[in-house]
Amino acid sequence: MTIMSFRLPAEQSKLQALCDRFLNIGSLKDRGFQYRAAFDFVDMEVVTYPKMVFGEQPVSEWGYASQQELYFRFFVWKFLSVSGVLFPKPKPELFFPFIFVDNPWSMISGRNVIGFPKNMAQFNPTPVLDVDPLRISISTPVMEIYSPATALSWQPIVQIDPNDEPVRPPGGLWPWIGLASRISDPLLNSLLQNFLKVVPNTFSSVQLKQFRDAESPADACYQAIVSTPFTLSNIRMPKPLPSVAVTIKKYGSLDIPGSLGIPENTPLQPLLQYAVSLDMRVSGAKNLYVNR
């Protein structure tokens, strides 16, 4: 897979609100943990998967799939509650509040198994790799405003356009690239700096998996916080991308800028941008908490 990554400034309070809504469900006493947003930025990444296969037989022999993907992710820190006192885990994790793919099998399995909030998308051009100049538009079905006269339609949600501003060279191992910045919390900063000295090739994402109750449009009949480890291999050196400006659109049914604390409909210069190619294996997902 090849990842084109664009780091954008965000509001940490908005990211924490997403943690509280999707990861800190139920009560702290019942969960036994709490998630907190670690930084004031998000990473928007456009990913090309040339070949995705199942790792277990007989499904691994059926064939393979490919896809384009867009997601927004940010780092979260898990705190464990011990006798009412919260203690941070040794390393941060990743939370993906928005994911868009052009493969329906990936959308369904990602939602139903791991809890990724995947939606269908169109990428123009496709494939997105080696586009010169670097100009990409990603669209998804939205309602522009809420009105009886509004029809669901495909609209651009992200626009990537060429820019003339200088870019910062990347450094480090994905997904920890550019993470060696100080955190205001002294304890978390110490944990981060120690962790970055021995960065592993395995990391975890955490998501909310839920299904709507058939009898109540406002309630879920099943909710679980799911942790999924990812193992990386064959990681190539990250390469700088041509300078771009990223514009995030806002719609009545999909407010990515408002949810993340990003200026809407405004061309933004990424704080960091690069491309990296690697192999990834996903296995061993587990439920951290089921809200009954």
N, C-alpha and C positions, 0 to 999 in steps of 0.2 A: 504494500500500500504506500501511496505517496500523499503526504500531508502538506498543504499550504496553510500556514498559520499566521493570523493577524491579531495582535494583542491590542485591545481597546480599553480606554479608561471607563470605569463604571463607578457607581455609588455603592459603597460597602453596606450601607443601611438597606438598600434595595436588595442586594444579594442575601443579606441576612433574613429579610422578609421572605424570600424564596425558600431558604433553609427552614424557617419556622413553619411555612405552609406545607412543604412537601417532605421534609425529613424529620421534623420534630413533632410528629403527629401523636395523638394520645397525650398521656401525662409523663413527665420526667420520671416519676416513681415507677410507672409500669415499664417504660422503655429501658431505663437504666443508662441512658446516654443522651447527649445533646450535640448537635452539629452547629458550627459557627463558620461564617465566611471569613477566609484568611486574609484576602487582599482586596484592593480597590480597583481591580481590572478583571476583564474576561478575555478568554481566547476564543476567537471565531476561527474555525478551521474548515477548509474545503478539502475533502478526502476522496481520492480515487482508489477503489478496490478492484484490481484487475482480476482477482480470483479469490472467491470465498468458498471454503469447503467445510463440511461437517467433519469432526475429528473421530467419530465413532462409526464402526461398521454396524449394519450394512449401508447406512446412509452416506458414509464417506465415499462409497463407490457409485452413487447415483449420478453424480455430476457436480458442477460448480455454478456459482453465480458471480456477477460483477455489479458494481454500482458506483454512483457518485453520491456524496454525502456532504451536508453542511450542518455544523452544530456550533453551539455556544457552550463553553464549559468554564467553570471556575473552581478554585481550590477551596476545600472545606476542611475543618479540623474537628475531629471527633473527641468529645470529652466524656469520660466515663464517670458515672455517679457512684461514689463509694461513701456510704453512711451520710449521704446528703452533700458531700464535697465533690466538686468536679475536677478531674485530673485529665490532662490532654494525652492522647496517644502519641507515639514517637514520630509519626509522619502524617502529612496531609493526604487527603483523598480528593477525588474529582466528582463533581456533580454536573450533570448535563440537563439544564432546564428546557432547552429547545434543540430538536434534531429533525432534519429533513433529508429524505432519501428518494431516489428515483426507482427503487426496487420494491414492489409490493410484498414479496415474501419477507424481505428484511424488515419492512415496516411492521408487519403482523407479528413475526416471531420476536422482534426486539421489544415490542410492547408487551406481549403476552407472557414472555419468559423472564426477561430481565427487568422490565419496567421502563425502558427508554421511551420517552414521549415522542415517538417518531410520527412524522407526517409526510405525505407525498410531496415531491418537488420536481421541478423541471430546471435543467441547467442549460444555459445558452452562452457559449457553445458547449457541446458535448463531443468528445471528452474535454476536460478543462486543462489538462496538462499541456505545457509548452505553448500556451496561447501567447501570441506576440502581435500587438502589445497586450499586456495582462489586463483584459477587460472581460468580466464575467457577470452575468445576471442570473439570479436564482429566484424562482417564482413558486408560489403555492396557492391553493384555493383559499380565499378569504372573503369576508364581507367588509366592504370599505367603511360603511357606517351601518348601525343598527336601524333598520327602517323596513316596514312592510313591502316597500318597493325595491329593496336591495336584493340583488341576485348574487349567489355565490359564484365567484369567478377567479380565474388564475391572474395573479398580480405579482409584480416583483417585490420581494421582501428585502433582498440584499443586492446592492450594485457595487461592483469593484471596478474602478477606473484608474487609468494611468495618472501618475502624479510626478512632479519634479523635485519634491523634497528629498534630502539625503536620508538614507536608511541606516539603522544601527546594526552592526554585524551580530549574528547569533552566536551563542556559546553554551555548551552543556549538552545534556542528554534529554531527549524528549521523554516525558512531558515536562521535565523540570527546567527547560531552557529559560534563562533569564530570571530564575527564582531567587538568586542570591541577593535579595534586597532585604532591608531590615523591616521587621514587624514591630509595631509600637509596644506590644506586650513582651516584656523581657523574657518570660519563660518560653513563649512560642518562638521568639527569635533565637534563643539558645538551642531549642530543639531543631529548628530549621537549619541552622548553621552546622550542627553536628550531623544531621541527616544528609546534607548535601556533600559531606566529606566521604560518605559511603553510599552514594546513590545507587539503588538497586534497579534491575531491569523489570521488576514486577511492581505494579501499582494497582489500586482498587478504585472502582467507581461505586457510588452509592445513589440509589434511585428509589422513587416511590412507585410500586406496582399496585394498581388498583383497578377494580371493575365496578361499573355503575350498577346499582340496585335496579332490577327490572321494574319494581313497583314504585320507585321514588327517584325522580330525575335529579334531586339535589344530594343524594346520598350514595355512598359506595357500599356494596355488599361484601367487598374484600379489600383490605389494604395491608401492604407489607413493605417494610424498608428492606431492600435487597442490596447486598454487597457483592460485587463481581470483580474478581482479580483478573488482570490482563498481564500476560508475559510477553516481553519484547525480545526480538532477536534480529540479527543481521542489520543493526542500526547503522545507516550511512551517516556521514558527516552532514550536518545541516548546512544549507546554502542560502545566502541572502536572495530575496526576491526583488524584482524591480519595484521602485517606489509606486505606491498606489494610494488612492483615497477610497474609503469604505463608507457607503451610505446605507443606513438601516431605515426601512420604511415602517410607518405605523398605520394600523388599520383597526377598525372597530372590533373585529374578532381576533386580532393578533397584535398585541402591543409589546413587541420585543424591546424597543427602546425604553418604554416606561417601566417594564419589569426589571431591567438591568441597570437603569440609571444612565442611559446613553442618549445623547442628543438625537432627536428624530429628524429624518429627512435632511441631514447635514453631512457633507463630505468630511470624513475624519482621517487624520494622519495616524496610522497605527504606531503604538509605542515600540513595537517589535514585529518584524515580519520575516519569514524564512520558509524554506521547503525542506522536508526530510523524508526519506524513504526507509521503510522498515517492515519486518514481518511481525504479526501479532497473533497470539493464541488466547482464546477466552475459555475459561473452565472454572468449575467449582463454585458457582454462585450459591449464596446462602441467605436465608432470611434472618435479619438481625432482630426484627420485631414485627409481629402480626397484630394489628389493631382489631380486636374482637368486640 
